Amino acid sequence: MKKILLLSVLLAGTSFANEEGQELHEESCTRCHGSEMYTRDNSKIQNHFDLRSQVSACANNLGTGWFPDEEAAVVKFLNDQYYKLEK
């Protein structure tokens, strides 16, 4: 029973991170570009490190004031939705 409860909590946290990441993305990232940025052939994002670095750079340039966990949520959303990169 404890394992089921723990698994439920972990899955709920993952879902929340994706929802939070999507909301933050829609509030800030779509000002500059749409989804075509993530699906273009000549993407600069080749690995998970590149994705984290780009999200951090964009957040700093836009002055979003995101905390590290918020940046991580956006990275998770983008990776799950578009990139499908391994960590």
LOFI-942505 format. One line per field, with one value per residue: residue in one letter; x, y negated, z of N, C-alpha, C in turn. Coordinates in Angstrom, 1 decimal. Each point is the difference from the previous one (the first is absolute). Layout:
N
r: a,...
n_east: X,...
n_north: Y,...
n_up: Z,...
ca_east: X,...
ca_north: Y,...
ca_up: Z,...
c_east: X,...
c_north: Y,...
c_up: Z,...
% end
This chain:
87
r: m,k,k,i,l,l,l,s,v,l,l,a,g,t,s,f,a,n,e,e,g,q,e,l,h,e,e,s,c,t,r,c,h,g,s,e,m,y,t,r,d,n,s,k,i,q,n,h,f,d,l,r,s,q,v,s,a,c,a,n,n,l,g,t,g,w,f,p,d,e,e,a,a,v,v,k,f,l,n,d,q,y,y,k,l,e,k
n_east: 0.8,1.1,0.3,-1.2,0.0,1.2,-0.3,-1.1,0.7,0.8,-1.0,-0.7,1.1,0.1,-1.3,0.2,1.2,-0.6,-1.0,0.8,0.8,-1.2,-0.5,1.2,0.1,-1.3,0.3,1.2,0.1,-1.3,0.5,1.0,-0.6,-0.5,-0.8,-0.1,0.3,-0.8,-0.6,0.7,0.5,0.3,-0.6,0.2,-1.1,1.1,0.0,-0.2,1.4,-0.1,-0.9,0.6,1.1,-0.8,-0.7,1.1,0.6,-1.0,-0.1,1.3,0.0,-1.1,0.9,-0.2,1.2,0.1,-0.6,1.1,-0.9,-0.2,1.3,0.2,-1.1,0.5,1.2,-0.7,-0.8,1.1,0.7,-1.0,-0.2,1.3,0.9,-0.6,0.8,1.1,-0.1
n_north: 1.2,0.1,1.1,0.3,-0.4,0.6,1.1,0.0,-0.2,1.0,0.8,-0.4,0.2,1.1,0.3,-0.3,0.6,0.9,0.0,-0.1,0.9,0.5,-0.3,0.3,1.0,0.2,-0.2,0.7,1.3,0.0,-0.8,0.8,1.1,0.6,1.0,-0.7,-0.8,0.8,-0.1,-1.1,0.2,-1.2,0.8,-0.9,0.5,0.5,-0.5,0.7,0.0,0.2,0.9,0.5,0.0,0.4,0.9,0.3,0.1,0.7,0.8,0.0,0.2,0.8,0.3,1.3,0.0,1.0,0.8,0.7,0.2,-1.3,-0.3,0.9,-0.6,-1.2,0.4,0.5,-1.1,-0.8,0.7,0.0,-1.3,-0.4,-0.1,0.5,-0.8,0.8,0.2
n_up: 0.0,0.8,-0.8,0.0,1.3,0.2,-0.8,0.7,1.1,-0.4,-0.4,1.1,0.6,-0.8,0.2,1.3,-0.1,-0.7,0.8,1.0,-0.6,-0.3,1.2,0.6,-0.7,0.2,1.3,-0.2,-0.3,0.0,0.8,0.1,0.3,-1.1,-0.2,-1.1,1.0,0.6,-1.1,-0.1,-1.3,0.0,0.8,0.9,0.3,0.4,1.2,1.1,0.0,-1.3,0.2,1.1,-0.7,-1.1,0.8,0.7,-1.2,-0.6,1.1,0.0,-1.3,0.3,0.9,-0.3,0.6,-0.9,0.9,0.5,0.9,-0.2,0.0,1.1,0.4,-0.4,0.5,1.1,0.0,-0.3,0.9,0.9,-0.3,-0.1,0.9,1.1,0.6,0.0,1.3
ca_east: -0.8,0.8,0.6,-1.0,-0.2,1.2,-0.1,-1.0,0.5,1.1,-0.7,-0.6,1.1,0.4,-1.0,0.0,1.1,-0.3,-0.9,0.7,0.9,-0.8,-0.5,1.1,0.3,-1.0,0.0,1.2,0.7,-0.7,0.2,1.1,-0.1,-1.0,0.5,0.9,1.4,0.4,-0.1,0.8,1.0,1.3,-0.1,1.2,-0.2,0.4,0.0,-0.7,0.7,-0.3,-1.4,0.0,0.8,-0.8,-1.1,0.6,0.4,-1.3,-0.6,0.8,-0.2,-1.3,-0.1,-1.2,0.1,-0.3,0.9,0.5,-1.0,-0.9,0.8,0.0,-1.4,-0.1,0.8,-0.7,-1.1,0.5,0.6,-1.1,-0.9,0.6,1.4,0.1,1.4,0.3,0.7
ca_north: -1.2,-1.2,-0.2,-0.6,-1.3,-0.7,-0.1,-1.1,-1.3,-0.3,-0.3,-1.2,-1.1,-0.1,-0.7,-1.4,-0.6,-0.3,-1.1,-1.2,-0.3,-0.4,-1.3,-0.9,-0.1,-0.8,-1.4,-0.7,0.4,-0.2,-1.4,0.0,1.0,1.1,1.3,0.3,-0.1,1.3,1.1,-0.3,1.0,-0.5,-0.3,-0.1,0.9,1.3,0.9,-0.5,-1.2,-1.2,-0.4,-0.7,-1.3,-0.9,-0.5,-0.9,-1.2,-0.8,-0.5,-1.1,-1.1,-0.5,-0.4,0.6,0.2,1.3,0.8,1.1,1.1,-0.5,0.3,1.4,0.3,-0.3,0.9,1.3,-0.2,-0.1,1.3,1.0,-0.4,-0.2,0.5,1.4,0.2,0.7,-0.8
ca_up: 0.0,0.0,-1.3,-0.8,0.4,-0.4,-1.4,-0.3,0.4,-1.0,-1.3,0.2,-0.1,-1.4,-0.7,0.4,-0.6,-1.4,0.0,0.4,-1.1,-1.1,0.3,0.0,-1.5,-0.7,0.5,-0.3,-1.2,-1.3,-0.4,-1.0,-1.0,0.1,0.1,-1.1,0.5,0.6,-1.0,-1.2,-0.3,0.4,1.4,0.7,1.2,-0.3,1.2,1.1,0.5,-0.9,0.3,1.3,-0.2,-0.8,0.8,0.9,-0.7,-0.3,1.2,0.4,-1.0,0.2,1.4,0.6,1.4,0.3,0.9,-0.7,-0.2,-1.1,-1.2,-0.2,-0.4,-1.5,-0.7,0.0,-0.9,-1.4,-0.3,-0.2,-1.1,-1.3,-0.2,0.3,0.3,1.2,1.0
c_east: 0.9,0.7,-1.0,-0.2,1.2,0.0,-1.0,0.5,1.1,-0.6,-0.7,1.0,0.5,-1.0,-0.1,1.2,-0.3,-1.1,0.6,0.9,-0.7,-0.5,1.1,0.4,-0.9,0.1,1.2,0.6,-0.7,0.0,1.0,-0.2,-1.0,0.6,0.9,1.5,0.5,0.0,0.8,1.1,1.4,0.0,1.4,0.0,0.3,0.0,-0.7,0.7,-0.2,-1.4,0.0,0.7,-0.8,-1.1,0.5,0.4,-1.2,-0.6,0.8,-0.2,-1.3,-0.3,-1.3,0.0,-0.3,1.0,0.5,-1.1,-1.0,0.7,-0.1,-1.3,-0.1,0.9,-0.7,-1.1,0.5,0.5,-1.1,-0.8,0.7,1.3,0.2,1.5,0.2,0.8,1.4
c_north: -1.3,-0.3,-0.6,-1.4,-0.9,-0.3,-1.1,-1.4,-0.4,-0.4,-1.3,-1.2,-0.2,-0.7,-1.5,-0.7,-0.3,-1.1,-1.3,-0.4,-0.5,-1.4,-1.1,-0.2,-0.9,-1.5,-0.7,0.3,-0.3,-1.5,-0.1,1.0,1.1,1.4,0.4,-0.2,1.3,1.1,-0.2,0.9,-0.5,-0.5,-0.1,0.9,1.5,1.0,-0.8,-1.2,-1.2,-0.6,-0.8,-1.3,-1.0,-0.6,-1.0,-1.4,-0.9,-0.6,-1.2,-1.2,-0.7,-0.6,0.6,0.2,1.4,0.6,1.2,1.1,-0.4,0.2,1.4,0.5,-0.3,0.9,1.3,-0.1,0.1,1.4,1.0,-0.3,0.1,0.8,1.5,0.4,0.9,-0.8,0.5
c_up: 0.0,-1.3,-0.9,0.3,-0.5,-1.5,-0.5,0.2,-1.1,-1.3,0.0,-0.1,-1.4,-0.8,0.3,-0.6,-1.5,-0.1,0.3,-1.1,-1.2,0.2,-0.1,-1.5,-0.7,0.4,-0.5,-1.4,-1.3,-0.4,-1.2,-1.2,0.3,0.0,-1.2,0.4,0.5,-1.0,-1.2,-0.2,0.6,1.5,0.7,1.2,-0.4,1.1,1.2,0.6,-0.8,0.3,1.3,-0.2,-0.7,0.8,1.0,-0.6,-0.3,1.2,0.5,-0.9,0.1,1.4,0.7,1.5,0.4,1.0,-0.7,-0.2,-1.1,-1.4,-0.4,-0.5,-1.5,-0.8,-0.2,-1.0,-1.5,-0.4,-0.3,-1.2,-1.3,-0.2,0.2,0.2,1.2,0.9,0.1
% end
